[in-house]
Amino acid sequence: EDDSVDRFDHSSLRYVIYAGAPMYRADQKRALEKLGPVLVQYFGLGEVTGNITVQPPSYHSVEDGPQARIGTCGFERTAMQVEIQDDAGNAVSPGETGEICVIGPAVFAGYYDNPQANAAAFRNGWFRTGDLGHMAEDGFVYITGRSSDMYISGGSNIYPREIEEKILLHPDISEAAVFGIPDPVWGEVGVAVCVARAGVVRETIAIERWLEGKLARYKMPKRFVWWETMPKSAYGKIAKKLIREELERRGELGPPEPKLSA
């Protein structure tokens, strides 16, 4: 998004690699428009030396459609095996959500002198990534989000990343973070913290109205909070833990107030 991107010739670029988390579709399209078909995505963790899946440039497209593979982090890298498992460690059917587990030569031997952590991280030889997702019939893996991010509202599992993707398609919003907070009626409800693009008056962004028809009603956040900036980790990721702590400090983490009829 830096202005300097338009001042340089990108014809010598061969690959631009991104990792750490799937790129939001809105950001992906902007990058493809500015840089060309050079994006490569890797999915992995430090414990797997970054070697779980890859999505090469040929599976990135600025146009929406089957060829764009929207939301995927690619397919298994050489010699690695990926399986989506349920809570009992059983493989689930294609398209069904579960935990992304991996086995192969790139997986580390274990945490040093920490048998408790190893017992939690490994199951029947498979390393548990802690990421939720599903695998398509053709082997492409899709990340739904961290298992710790999911919340349950009215008995339904809500995955914040799906909601964040929709919010970030709004042209006047640059960043968004969604998470659940306790609610006496629904168990948990969603809160969305958003950042408006520079020069945009946030009061003019009717985000709830804009999301109608794009998001199921039960997934709609019950509250939208606007900030100037988002706290980030050393890797540039939005730090939801810090956001939650700041909302708590401000006293904004309680359940939404009921709307009173006239």
Order of alpha helices (4+ residues) and beta strands (2+ residues): beta-alpha-beta-beta-beta-beta-beta-alpha-beta-beta-beta-beta-beta-alpha-beta-beta-alpha-beta-alpha
